[in-house]
């Protein structure tokens, strides 16, 4: 049996940020549990913005060919999907949001045989999903989590947990050791977890919203 693949997507611009530290610990835990890890740094990817190309735009994924091709390939093979981002203006960072928008084609709008349009997921929803985030004590993470949970649903994953560092300071990378160790344990757990039972065919996600 091949090793399960855990896909880690980092939406933080800073390698020493709390989000980056948590994601690194989770990835390390996944490897300790026997998983393969594919990591993507959103700020290093070349990703064109979505242009809302409409139904039946292509038989593949996106009409564009850029670094998203590698992301699609990894997500399709993924056993689990982990996404991390700081909270910027109540949502995720801009490079991560661009990646999210370009995943619309994983559950694309298609023309139905009897006429009209509908969404058709390309993958069964068997992946587990985790969101990693950080924000100040004076702000909220719920809207960013809402966005990520909707995206996880769109790419065939089910949200399992949010690892949150909500901190009173302005210090970069101030996440406590106990939470870093928790992230490592979550990685080990993801590696050891069985795939989720696929939802019945013909039941695509009901829009970009969390379950």
Secondary structure, 3 states (H helix, E strand, C coil): CCCCEEEEEECCCCCCCHHHHHHHHHHHHHHHCCCEEEEEEHHHCCCCCCCCCCCCCCCCCCCCCCCHHHHHHHHHHCCEEEEEEECECCECCHHHHHHHHHHHHHEEEEECCCCCEEEEECCCCCEEEEEEEEEECCCCCHHHHHHHHHHHHHCCEEEEEEEEEEECCCCCCCCCHHHHHHHHHHHHHHHHCCCCCCCCCCCCCCCCCCC
